[in-house]
Amino acid sequence: MAELPVFRMPSLPTSWVDAEGVEIPFGQRWGLAAPPDEAYERITCPERYQPLHDVADALLAHLLDEYECVAEEVPAAAHELRAVRLLATGRSHGIGIAWTDFPGVRADLGGEVDAAAPICGCDACDESLEQAAEQLSDSVLRAVAPGDADWPLRAR
């Protein structure tokens, strides 16, 4: 069995501050308590998700380097800044990655529901950048996992 290629996550910021300079503990704000109702309609600091575009860039580079595949820029849909379709060499289906203007990333992995990072982005969901990046990379890498003849590793 071939050794699995290692994806190297780009460095991500680990803290964010509000207008008064107070750190916002994204991913930990509510503890076990339910978020307040107004948190479902509020998005604080959406720019914290901008580094997900770097994660998508790194995933694209990783897939092109490690797998027998090609990438093609495709027309971006509404609210997308960029869209790429990856096809494993000699195959007719692939995966799509879109960099969204939220900012975020959407990955069409061939299932019924796309992988999205962040999943929501509202304050109630309280998703941290690290959680969003890990879930996105895990979903994409599972979709092309070695052992699936549809996504063969490049010969080394």
DOTOR-387216 format. One record per residue (C-alpha): residue in three letters; x, y, z. Coordinates in Angstrom, 2 decimals, decimal comma. Layout:
DOTOR-387216
<atom code="ALA" u="X" v="Y" w="Z"/>
...
//
This chain:
DOTOR-387216
<atom code="MET" u="0,00" v="0,00" w="0,00"/>
<atom code="ALA" u="1,39" v="3,39" w="-0,98"/>
<atom code="GLU" u="2,14" v="5,86" w="1,78"/>
<atom code="LEU" u="-0,57" v="8,50" w="2,05"/>
<atom code="PRO" u="0,45" v="11,96" w="0,91"/>
<atom code="VAL" u="0,52" v="14,49" w="3,73"/>
<atom code="PHE" u="-1,47" v="17,69" w="3,28"/>
<atom code="ARG" u="0,20" v="20,68" w="4,88"/>
<atom code="MET" u="-2,37" v="23,13" w="6,19"/>
<atom code="PRO" u="-1,28" v="26,73" w="5,66"/>
<atom code="SER" u="-0,69" v="28,81" w="8,78"/>
<atom code="LEU" u="-3,94" v="30,23" w="10,08"/>
<atom code="PRO" u="-4,52" v="33,19" w="12,39"/>
<atom code="THR" u="-5,51" v="31,97" w="15,84"/>
<atom code="SER" u="-7,09" v="35,06" w="17,39"/>
<atom code="TRP" u="-9,38" v="37,90" w="16,42"/>
<atom code="VAL" u="-10,21" v="41,11" w="18,26"/>
<atom code="ASP" u="-13,27" v="43,35" w="18,25"/>
<atom code="ALA" u="-13,29" v="47,13" w="17,67"/>
<atom code="GLU" u="-12,25" v="47,70" w="21,30"/>
<atom code="GLY" u="-9,28" v="45,32" w="21,02"/>
<atom code="VAL" u="-10,89" v="42,54" w="23,06"/>
<atom code="GLU" u="-10,19" v="39,02" w="21,80"/>
<atom code="ILE" u="-13,22" v="37,17" w="20,42"/>
<atom code="PRO" u="-13,07" v="33,47" w="21,42"/>
<atom code="PHE" u="-14,66" v="32,05" w="18,26"/>
<atom code="GLY" u="-15,69" v="28,43" w="18,72"/>
<atom code="GLN" u="-16,00" v="28,85" w="22,49"/>
<atom code="ARG" u="-18,42" v="31,72" w="23,03"/>
<atom code="TRP" u="-21,48" v="29,80" w="24,21"/>
<atom code="GLY" u="-20,03" v="26,84" w="26,12"/>
<atom code="LEU" u="-22,89" v="24,47" w="26,93"/>
<atom code="ALA" u="-25,45" v="27,28" w="26,95"/>
<atom code="ALA" u="-27,68" v="27,98" w="23,98"/>
<atom code="PRO" u="-26,70" v="31,04" w="21,97"/>
<atom code="PRO" u="-28,97" v="34,08" w="22,23"/>
<atom code="ASP" u="-31,70" v="34,25" w="19,58"/>
<atom code="GLU" u="-30,20" v="37,36" w="17,93"/>
<atom code="ALA" u="-26,94" v="35,44" w="17,32"/>
<atom code="TYR" u="-28,67" v="33,50" w="14,54"/>
<atom code="GLU" u="-29,06" v="36,73" w="12,55"/>
<atom code="ARG" u="-25,63" v="38,20" w="13,22"/>
<atom code="ILE" u="-22,24" v="37,57" w="11,60"/>
<atom code="THR" u="-19,33" v="39,00" w="13,57"/>
<atom code="CYS" u="-16,00" v="39,33" w="11,78"/>
<atom code="PRO" u="-16,75" v="37,33" w="8,59"/>
<atom code="GLU" u="-13,25" v="38,30" w="7,39"/>
<atom code="ARG" u="-11,90" v="35,68" w="9,81"/>
<atom code="TYR" u="-12,85" v="33,14" w="7,14"/>
<atom code="GLN" u="-10,73" v="34,80" w="4,41"/>
<atom code="PRO" u="-7,82" v="32,39" w="5,11"/>
<atom code="LEU" u="-10,08" v="29,56" w="3,89"/>
<atom code="HIS" u="-9,20" v="30,78" w="0,40"/>
<atom code="ASP" u="-5,56" v="29,99" w="1,24"/>
<atom code="VAL" u="-6,63" v="26,54" w="2,43"/>
<atom code="ALA" u="-8,44" v="25,96" w="-0,89"/>
<atom code="ASP" u="-5,33" v="27,12" w="-2,79"/>
<atom code="ALA" u="-3,20" v="24,69" w="-0,76"/>
<atom code="LEU" u="-5,65" v="21,82" w="-1,32"/>
<atom code="LEU" u="-5,66" v="22,48" w="-5,07"/>
<atom code="ALA" u="-1,85" v="22,51" w="-5,20"/>
<atom code="HIS" u="-1,69" v="19,34" w="-3,07"/>
<atom code="LEU" u="-4,13" v="17,44" w="-5,29"/>
<atom code="LEU" u="-2,33" v="18,47" w="-8,48"/>
<atom code="ASP" u="1,04" v="17,49" w="-6,99"/>
<atom code="GLU" u="0,04" v="14,17" w="-5,42"/>
<atom code="TYR" u="-2,71" v="12,75" w="-7,65"/>
<atom code="GLU" u="-2,99" v="11,92" w="-11,33"/>
<atom code="CYS" u="-5,40" v="14,74" w="-12,11"/>
<atom code="VAL" u="-5,84" v="17,98" w="-14,00"/>
<atom code="ALA" u="-7,54" v="21,22" w="-13,01"/>
<atom code="GLU" u="-9,67" v="23,46" w="-15,18"/>
<atom code="GLU" u="-10,94" v="26,92" w="-14,31"/>
<atom code="VAL" u="-14,71" v="26,97" w="-14,85"/>
<atom code="PRO" u="-17,16" v="29,88" w="-14,87"/>
<atom code="ALA" u="-17,84" v="31,08" w="-11,34"/>
<atom code="ALA" u="-21,47" v="31,06" w="-10,21"/>
<atom code="ALA" u="-23,17" v="33,86" w="-8,29"/>
<atom code="HIS" u="-21,26" v="34,72" w="-5,10"/>
<atom code="GLU" u="-18,19" v="32,81" w="-6,29"/>
<atom code="LEU" u="-14,89" v="34,54" w="-6,94"/>
<atom code="ARG" u="-13,25" v="31,55" w="-8,62"/>
<atom code="ALA" u="-14,20" v="28,00" w="-9,49"/>
<atom code="VAL" u="-12,02" v="25,03" w="-10,46"/>
<atom code="ARG" u="-12,97" v="21,53" w="-11,57"/>
<atom code="LEU" u="-10,48" v="18,72" w="-10,90"/>
<atom code="LEU" u="-10,62" v="15,53" w="-12,93"/>
<atom code="ALA" u="-8,64" v="12,42" w="-12,23"/>
<atom code="THR" u="-6,71" v="11,50" w="-15,36"/>
<atom code="GLY" u="-8,84" v="9,37" w="-17,67"/>
<atom code="ARG" u="-12,03" v="9,83" w="-15,64"/>
<atom code="SER" u="-15,21" v="11,66" w="-16,51"/>
<atom code="HIS" u="-16,21" v="12,84" w="-13,04"/>
<atom code="GLY" u="-14,31" v="14,94" w="-10,58"/>
<atom code="ILE" u="-14,63" v="17,45" w="-7,81"/>
<atom code="GLY" u="-15,22" v="21,17" w="-7,85"/>
<atom code="ILE" u="-13,79" v="23,82" w="-5,57"/>
<atom code="ALA" u="-15,25" v="27,33" w="-5,40"/>
<atom code="TRP" u="-13,86" v="30,33" w="-3,55"/>
<atom code="THR" u="-16,90" v="32,32" w="-2,34"/>
<atom code="ASP" u="-17,31" v="36,00" w="-1,62"/>
<atom code="PHE" u="-18,63" v="35,44" w="1,93"/>
<atom code="PRO" u="-15,57" v="34,63" w="2,26"/>
<atom code="GLY" u="-15,57" v="30,87" w="2,27"/>
<atom code="VAL" u="-15,10" v="27,75" w="0,16"/>
<atom code="ARG" u="-17,52" v="25,25" w="-1,29"/>
<atom code="ALA" u="-16,45" v="21,83" w="-2,56"/>
<atom code="ASP" u="-18,62" v="19,69" w="-4,83"/>
<atom code="LEU" u="-17,40" v="16,21" w="-3,97"/>
<atom code="GLY" u="-20,01" v="14,29" w="-5,93"/>
<atom code="GLY" u="-22,43" v="13,72" w="-3,07"/>
<atom code="GLU" u="-25,87" v="15,13" w="-2,52"/>
<atom code="VAL" u="-24,59" v="17,99" w="-0,36"/>
<atom code="ASP" u="-21,51" v="20,10" w="-1,03"/>
<atom code="ALA" u="-18,86" v="20,48" w="1,65"/>
<atom code="ALA" u="-18,80" v="24,10" w="2,79"/>
<atom code="ALA" u="-16,47" v="26,10" w="4,96"/>
<atom code="PRO" u="-17,71" v="27,73" w="7,00"/>
<atom code="ILE" u="-20,80" v="25,58" w="7,28"/>
<atom code="CYS" u="-22,87" v="28,61" w="8,29"/>
<atom code="GLY" u="-20,91" v="31,58" w="9,60"/>
<atom code="CYS" u="-23,55" v="33,06" w="11,92"/>
<atom code="ASP" u="-22,63" v="33,93" w="15,49"/>
<atom code="ALA" u="-24,90" v="31,21" w="16,88"/>
<atom code="CYS" u="-22,99" v="28,48" w="15,05"/>
<atom code="ASP" u="-19,75" v="30,02" w="16,37"/>
<atom code="GLU" u="-17,55" v="28,03" w="13,98"/>
<atom code="SER" u="-13,87" v="28,81" w="14,36"/>
<atom code="LEU" u="-11,56" v="29,26" w="11,38"/>
<atom code="GLU" u="-9,57" v="26,20" w="12,46"/>
<atom code="GLN" u="-12,71" v="24,03" w="12,64"/>
<atom code="ALA" u="-13,85" v="25,21" w="9,21"/>
<atom code="ALA" u="-10,43" v="24,61" w="7,64"/>
<atom code="GLU" u="-10,08" v="21,12" w="9,14"/>
<atom code="GLN" u="-13,57" v="20,05" w="8,09"/>
<atom code="LEU" u="-13,01" v="21,30" w="4,55"/>
<atom code="SER" u="-9,62" v="19,64" w="4,12"/>
<atom code="ASP" u="-10,84" v="16,38" w="5,71"/>
<atom code="SER" u="-13,85" v="16,25" w="3,37"/>
<atom code="VAL" u="-11,80" v="16,90" w="0,23"/>
<atom code="LEU" u="-9,03" v="14,47" w="1,18"/>
<atom code="ARG" u="-11,52" v="11,70" w="2,02"/>
<atom code="ALA" u="-13,09" v="12,16" w="-1,42"/>
<atom code="VAL" u="-9,77" v="11,41" w="-3,15"/>
<atom code="ALA" u="-8,38" v="8,91" w="-0,64"/>
<atom code="PRO" u="-5,86" v="6,45" w="-2,07"/>
<atom code="GLY" u="-7,27" v="3,04" w="-2,69"/>
<atom code="ASP" u="-9,98" v="4,56" w="-4,84"/>
<atom code="ALA" u="-8,91" v="3,81" w="-8,40"/>
<atom code="ASP" u="-10,70" v="7,00" w="-9,48"/>
<atom code="TRP" u="-7,99" v="9,11" w="-7,81"/>
<atom code="PRO" u="-4,63" v="7,35" w="-8,33"/>
<atom code="LEU" u="-1,52" v="8,76" w="-6,72"/>
<atom code="ARG" u="1,22" v="10,10" w="-8,97"/>
<atom code="ALA" u="4,12" v="7,70" w="-9,41"/>
<atom code="ARG" u="7,18" v="8,82" w="-7,45"/>
//
